[in-house]
Amino acid sequence: MIELVNVSKIYKLENKKESLVLKDVSLSINESESIGIVGYSGAGKSTLIRLLNGLVKPSSGNVLVDGIDINSLKKNELNFLRHKIGMIFQDYNLLSSLKVIDNVLLSLKISKYSDSKSENLERAKEVLNLVGLSDKLNEYPKNLSGGQRQRVAIARAIASKPKYLLCDEITSALDNNTALEIIEILNDIKEKTNVTIIFITHQLEMVRKLCDRVVVMDSGEIIEDQKVLELFISPKTKTAKTLINLKTELDEYNDNTFILKYKNSANKERILSETIKKFEIDFNILSAKTLDIGKNIVGYLILEITGNRVDEAIIYLKNKGIEVEKYEVDTYW
């Protein structure tokens, strides 16, 4: 388990000024969990992830990895602890002078994975095959696409079999299709190794395809911490709503225009049909959308409800597990 306990971070600026980038943050990350940490630029998420492997020290509070306060460790002890933690950056950080296979082998040498050169070579080939690069072992990074370089970075990070995998904006510089391929690789790694994944991003689309849980940050603070499915159904803050970014503007709407949100659509049509009959109302569907979130589907409907018992119908829908809120032109849903 990784724990942050009342962690704050202050950076010293010029002219003796200070910048408070994390404010009394507490967070627990369970083993084998995939957690997304999301927020806009300046939210503090990249500083947070650098605290987890000791690249940055907190100004106050404690960072615990498997119960060990990493700030109390000597340099050699911290380096040993880092063998448990793999790190992937947005800009790959590959050594251009080394071939793909040698970039991974260097990581294994640094982590002291094995004294046997043949075991290290076997492991390097194994992880490069896992990320789909078995045919690129002897290529140099300059000859690879951005997505392929990121695959090498992933292979390098998981080569020593870390317990935790830190991913800092690793899909942000990639086109959408390539980014989704990287997420698919991470899902495959998660399934085969049970590694704990901490995924920093501003792209909630990637989080919903990879993570079980999501933390939303704003101005150095955690403002939401929910299961991914629940966040997409019932976000609590404007930051989360804008990150989800499902805003739909209608040319015309009135006081009887509502947004319905539901998970798993098997009973949705039956519930809507029952509501129409029970309360003698009509539904006029103005917009509809569904999203895959893990093994679940979240549905969104904008509709106009007409009749004399609209309020009763809304209560009935809510009791059936459907979220209902009034549509406004600036509503994010």
N, C-alpha and C positions, 0 to 999 in steps of 0.2 A: 504493500500500500504506500502511496505517496500522500503526504499531508502538508498543507500550508496552514500555519497557525498565526493569525493576526499579523500577517506580513505587510510591511510598507517598504517602499523603495523611493529614495530621494536622490536625484542626480544633481551634482554641483555644476552650476553654469558660470559663465563669466560674470565679472562684477559682483562676486559673492552671492549671486542669485541662486535659487534652488527650484527644482521642478519635481513635484510629487507625482510620480507615475503609477504607483500602487498605493492604495489606501486601506490598510487594515483588512487584507484579504485572507479569508479562511476557506480551505477547500480540501476535500478528501477524494482521492481517486483510487478505486478498488482494483484489485488484480484482475486481469483478463477483460477489463472494461475498455470500451472505445468511447472516448469523450471528446467532443468538439468544444473548442474555446473560441468564441466568435465575437466580433465587434469591428467597428470602423477603425481606420488609422488613428493612432494615438490613444486607443482604449487601454493599452497596457498589456495586451496579450503576449507580445513577443518578449517583453521583459519578464513576464511570468514564466514562460517556458524556459528561459535562460537561467532562472533561479533553480529550476528542477535538477540541473546537472552541474550547478556550481559555477557556471560561466559568469554569473552576476551574484553578488552577495546582498542580502536584504539589509535595509537600514535598521529595521526592527522586526521582531517576530522570528519564527522558526520554520525551516524547511526540513521535513523528515522523509527519508527514503527507507522503507522497511524498518521504521522505528529509530533510525540513526539520523541525528541532526548533522546535516552535511557541513554546516558552517563551523562545527567543532572539530572537523577533520584536518589533519596535516595534509600537505600536498600529495605525498605518496599514498595516503589512505583515500583521499578524494579520487585520485587516478584509478585506484583499484575499484572503488565503488562505481565509477563511470563505466566499467566493463558491463554493468547491468543495464546501461542506458545507451540506446542507439539514438543518433540525432541526424535528421535530414533537413537541409536548408533549401530555400527557394532557388538559390543560385548554384546548386549542385556541389561546389567546392571540390571538384575532381582535380587531380594533378595532371596537367596537360602533357607532361613529359612521359607519363606512364601509360601503358596499354590498359584496357579495361580490366583484364584479369589481374594485372599488377596493382591497380588501385585497390581492388578487393583484398589481395594478398597482403598489402601494406597494412590495412586495417587489422587483419588477423595477426600480423606480427606485433603490432602495437598493443593489441589486447591480450597477447600471449595465449592465443587460443590453443595452440599445440606446439610442442617442440619438433614434431614430425613435419617435414616439408611436404611429404606426400599427403598427409591428412589435411594440411592447410590448402593444398591445391585441390583436393577432392571437395572440400567445403566451399571453396571459391567457385568451382564449377557448378556445384549444387545450387547455390543461391542465385547465380547468374542464369541458370536454367529456370529457376522458380520465377524470375522476373522476365523471362522470355528473350534472353540475350545469349543463348548458348552458341549462336553463330557469330557473335561479335567479340569473342574473347581477346583477340589480338588486334582489335581496332584501337585507335587513339581517340580520345574524347572529341577532338575537333572534327572527326568524320561522322559523328553521331548527331541525330536530331535532338531537340530539347527534351522530348519525351524519353528518348533512349538514354540520355545523360541522367535524367532523374531516376530511371530504372537502375542504372549503375549505382547511384547514390543510395537507393533503397537496399540493393544487394550488399553494398558495403556496410550499411548501418545494421543489417540483421545477421551479418556473417558470423559474428561471435556469439550468436544466440542470446541477445539481450532480453531482459525481463520487461523493459519499458522501451517504447519507441516514440520519440518526440519528433513531430512533423511541423515545421514552421513555414506556413504559406507555400507548401510544395507544389500546389497546382495553380497558383495565382498567375504565373507567367506563361502558362500553357493554354492552347486553344481548348475549347470545351470537350471535343472528342478525345483528345489526348489526356486531358485531366480525368475524364471518366475512366479511361484505361488504367491510369495510375490508381484510382480508387478501387477498381476491380482487382488489381494486384494486391493492394493492402487488405482487401476483404479475404482474398485467398490465403495470404500470410496469417491473418488473424485466425482463420478457421484451422489452419494446419499447425500453428504454434502456440495459440492462446496468449500471445504477447499483448501487453497493455498498450493501447495506442492513445496518445494525446495529440490531437490534431488542431493546430492553430490556423484559422482562416477567416475571411470575411464572406466566403461563399457558402451560404447555407445549403445550396443544392448538393455540394459535396458531403456536407455533414449528414444530410438525410439519407444518403446512400451508403455511409460508412459507420456512423456512430449510433450508440445506444442512448447517449445522454448528451446534453448540450448546456454549456455555461455561456451566458451573454455578459459581456463586459462593456462598460462605458465610463470614461474619465477615471480609469484606475480602480474601478469598483466592480464587483459581481452584482448584477442587478436581476439576473434570473438564473435558475438552475433547475432544469426539468428533463424528463425523458423527451427525446426528440419528437416522438409522436404527439405528446401533449403540447409541446411548444407550437407545433403547426396547427393544432386545433384551438388552443387557448393561450396565445402569447399575452403576457401581462404588461409589457412596456412598449412604448413607441419605438425604441431602438430595435427590439425583436420584431415588431410588426414591419418595420421598414426593411429589415434584413430579409425577412421572408418575401417581401416585395411581390405580393399578388394583387396589388391595387388595380381595380377596374373602375373606370369612369363611365357612367351611363349618360346618355344624352338627356334622358328624362327619368325622373323617379319622384316618388311622393312619400307621405308619412307611413304608407303601408308596404314600403320596400324593405326587405330584410335579407340578411346574410345567414345562411344555414351552414354549419360545419359538422361533419360526422366522420367517424372512422369505420372502415369496412362496410361496404354498401349493400351487403346481402339483404338486410331488412329495411333499407331506406325506402324503397318504393312502396313496400307494404305499409310502413308507418305513415308515409305521406297520403296514401290512399285512404287509410283508416281515418286520418285527421280530416280529410275533405268530407267524408261521409258523416263522421261523428259531430262535426261542428258546422256543417252546411256552409263551407267556405270554398273558394276557388284559389288555385295557385297559377300564376303566370310566370314561368321561368324565363329570366332575362339573361342569365349567364351561368355557365357550369364549368367546373374544372376538377380534375382528380390528380393526386400526386401519390407516387409509390414511396413509402417510408418503411424501409426494411421489408418485412413480410406483410405489412399492412397497407391499406389504401385510405387516404384522407380525401374526402370529397367536399367541395365548396359549391354552394348554390346561391345565386342572387335571384330573389323572386318577389313578386308582388302578391300579397295576400289580401283578398277581398271577401267581405261578408260581415255579419253582425256579431260574430263571436271570435274575432281575431285574437283578442287577449287570452281567451281560454285555450285557443288552439296553440298559441305560443307556449303556454305553461305545459300543455300536454306534450309538445315536442321536446321541451327541455327535460321533462320527466322520463322520456324515452331515450335520453342520452344524446340528443342533438343540440349543439350549441346554436343559439339564436341571438342575433343582435341587429339593431336597426341600421340600415344602410345610410351612410353620409358620404358626401362627395369626396371627403378627404380620408375616408376609412381605408385602412390597410387590412386585408383579410387573407 
